[in-house]
């Protein structure tokens, strides 16, 4: 499927018209910037999700009932390296 086969909005059609006037190097630069902007957003979203899950995990595991396991080496007789 080519870009020409996709249904486009007038705004996208305008962008494609301008893009056709760019050199190959300019189009590659624009394509890279667009891709980076999408990937950066996905990475930010993933980092936010990981931070949220980490804080929930820490809250669940950092409690008085489980404090006995904080010093698990002593509890199970495992020497430090």
Backbone bond lengths (Angstrom), bond angles and torsions (degrees), N, CA, C in turn:
res aa  C-N    CA-C-N  psi(-1)  N-CA   C-N-CA  omega(-1)  CA-C   N-CA-C  phi
1 X - - - 1.450 - - 1.525 107.91 -
2 X 1.293 117.42 133.52 1.455 121.14 178.98 1.519 109.57 -102.81
3 X 1.319 114.77 167.46 1.459 119.79 179.47 1.521 110.07 -61.28
4 X 1.335 117.28 -35.05 1.459 121.21 -178.30 1.528 111.52 -63.65
5 X 1.325 118.25 -26.19 1.460 121.82 -179.13 1.526 112.93 -80.84
6 X 1.302 117.82 -15.17 1.457 120.68 -178.71 1.525 110.43 -78.53
7 X 1.309 115.47 144.86 1.463 119.68 173.96 1.522 107.10 -71.09
8 X 1.327 116.87 127.70 1.453 119.50 -176.78 1.519 111.02 -120.73
9 X 1.306 113.64 152.22 1.453 120.01 174.30 1.531 107.10 -84.24
10 X 1.315 117.94 163.34 1.469 119.58 176.44 1.535 111.89 -57.00
11 X 1.284 116.15 -35.34 1.467 120.47 179.60 1.525 111.55 -65.12
12 X 1.333 116.22 -44.36 1.464 120.67 177.94 1.522 110.09 -66.72
13 X 1.316 117.20 -40.17 1.463 120.66 177.77 1.524 110.54 -59.11
14 X 1.312 116.97 -40.20 1.468 121.25 178.40 1.527 110.49 -64.31
15 X 1.323 116.86 -43.49 1.464 121.30 178.97 1.527 110.42 -62.44
16 X 1.322 116.28 -43.13 1.462 119.65 179.88 1.529 111.52 -65.50
17 X 1.318 117.18 -36.08 1.466 120.71 176.83 1.525 110.06 -62.51
18 X 1.315 116.38 -44.78 1.466 120.33 178.03 1.521 110.19 -65.89
19 X 1.317 117.61 -41.71 1.461 121.98 -179.01 1.525 111.09 -60.81
20 X 1.323 117.10 -35.38 1.462 120.24 179.53 1.522 112.12 -65.51
21 X 1.325 117.68 -20.76 1.463 121.11 178.55 1.525 112.42 -87.21
22 X 1.325 117.63 -8.12 1.459 121.70 -179.50 1.522 110.79 -82.38
23 X 1.322 115.57 155.68 1.466 119.94 173.40 1.527 108.35 -72.86
24 X 1.308 115.80 167.85 1.475 120.05 178.19 1.523 110.59 -59.93
25 X 1.318 117.32 -42.06 1.465 120.69 179.88 1.520 110.61 -63.60
26 X 1.320 117.41 -41.10 1.465 120.76 178.68 1.522 111.21 -65.49
27 X 1.328 117.16 -40.96 1.469 120.33 177.84 1.519 110.93 -63.89
28 X 1.339 116.72 -40.63 1.465 119.87 177.85 1.525 110.67 -63.47
29 X 1.331 116.96 -40.36 1.452 120.87 178.00 1.525 110.81 -61.72
30 X 1.327 116.74 -47.16 1.467 121.39 179.64 1.530 110.26 -63.40
31 X 1.323 116.79 -42.73 1.463 120.64 179.77 1.529 110.56 -61.40
32 X 1.314 115.65 -42.11 1.463 120.11 179.61 1.531 110.81 -63.89
33 X 1.317 116.76 -44.35 1.467 120.69 179.33 1.525 111.13 -62.46
34 X 1.333 116.54 -41.79 1.467 119.88 178.68 1.528 110.87 -63.77
35 X 1.332 115.59 -45.65 1.460 119.92 179.95 1.528 110.46 -63.37
36 X 1.326 116.65 -44.25 1.464 119.93 178.47 1.527 111.48 -59.90
37 X 1.332 116.61 -38.42 1.469 118.97 -178.95 1.522 111.12 -66.13
38 X 1.322 117.31 -36.06 1.468 120.85 177.98 1.519 110.16 -71.33
39 X 1.325 116.53 -45.84 1.461 120.33 -178.65 1.517 111.53 -65.90
40 X 1.318 117.53 -39.21 1.465 120.54 178.93 1.523 110.43 -61.13
41 X 1.313 117.26 -40.78 1.466 121.37 178.41 1.528 110.20 -63.35
42 X 1.335 116.29 -43.24 1.465 119.71 179.79 1.523 110.93 -65.00
43 X 1.340 116.42 -39.47 1.459 120.31 178.83 1.524 110.06 -65.30
44 X 1.328 117.06 -43.69 1.467 120.61 177.73 1.521 110.99 -59.60
45 X 1.338 116.64 -43.69 1.461 120.57 179.10 1.524 110.75 -62.46
46 X 1.336 116.81 -41.91 1.461 121.11 -179.86 1.523 110.52 -65.58
47 X 1.326 117.49 -41.91 1.461 120.43 178.75 1.527 111.06 -64.44
48 X 1.331 116.51 -39.64 1.467 119.88 177.11 1.523 110.50 -61.46
49 X 1.332 116.62 -44.28 1.460 121.41 -179.75 1.529 110.66 -64.02
50 X 1.332 116.49 -43.10 1.460 119.56 179.55 1.529 111.18 -63.89
51 X 1.321 116.80 -41.16 1.460 120.05 179.22 1.526 110.89 -64.07
52 X 1.320 116.06 -41.36 1.458 120.26 178.48 1.526 110.57 -63.98
53 X 1.325 117.35 -44.09 1.460 119.55 -179.30 1.518 111.14 -69.23
54 X 1.342 117.51 -34.70 1.457 120.12 178.23 1.524 110.73 -64.88
55 X 1.321 116.96 -43.51 1.471 118.72 -179.95 1.526 110.70 -65.52
56 X 1.317 117.72 -37.31 1.470 120.29 177.39 1.531 110.34 -66.37
57 X 1.323 116.26 -40.74 1.461 121.13 178.55 1.533 110.52 -62.86
58 X 1.342 116.42 -46.06 1.466 120.15 179.67 1.527 111.31 -62.19
59 X 1.324 116.45 -40.82 1.462 120.22 179.65 1.532 110.63 -62.73
60 X 1.332 115.94 -41.16 1.456 121.34 -179.21 1.525 111.34 -67.08
61 X 1.327 116.92 -39.09 1.455 120.35 -174.71 1.521 114.38 -93.59
62 X 1.300 119.23 -16.18 1.455 121.60 -179.00 1.526 109.27 -96.11
63 X 1.336 115.00 80.52 1.458 119.45 -179.45 1.530 109.42 -142.98
64 X 1.306 116.24 165.92 1.469 121.39 -175.27 1.524 112.96 -62.89
65 X 1.323 117.55 -37.05 1.466 120.37 -179.42 1.519 111.92 -60.97
66 X 1.311 116.66 -37.40 1.459 120.68 -177.48 1.522 112.92 -94.42
67 X 1.329 118.17 2.16 1.464 121.48 -178.12 1.527 111.73 -61.03
68 X 1.323 116.65 -28.26 1.471 120.10 179.17 1.530 111.28 -59.58
69 X 1.310 117.10 -29.41 1.457 120.77 -178.47 1.528 113.21 -83.96
70 X 1.342 117.53 -7.49 1.459 120.10 179.91 1.530 111.09 -62.25
71 X 1.318 116.82 -33.88 1.465 121.44 178.29 1.534 108.56 -106.86
72 X 1.304 115.92 55.39 1.468 121.21 -173.76 1.518 113.34 -64.57
73 X 1.318 117.53 -28.63 1.472 118.98 179.15 1.534 110.43 -62.64
74 X 1.325 116.85 -47.17 1.463 121.06 178.46 1.527 109.85 -65.95
75 X 1.314 116.35 -43.48 1.464 121.10 -178.89 1.519 111.77 -57.84
76 X 1.344 117.05 -39.60 1.475 121.13 -176.10 1.530 112.58 -106.31
77 X 1.331 117.13 7.29 1.474 120.18 175.79 1.511 113.44 69.16
78 X 1.317 117.62 33.22 1.465 121.57 179.41 1.527 108.37 -97.55
79 X 1.339 116.97 119.91 1.478 117.86 -179.74 1.538 111.20 -73.39
80 X 1.338 114.93 153.93 1.455 118.27 173.95 1.533 107.65 -76.21
81 X 1.286 117.02 159.95 1.476 120.16 -173.80 1.473 112.74 -72.00
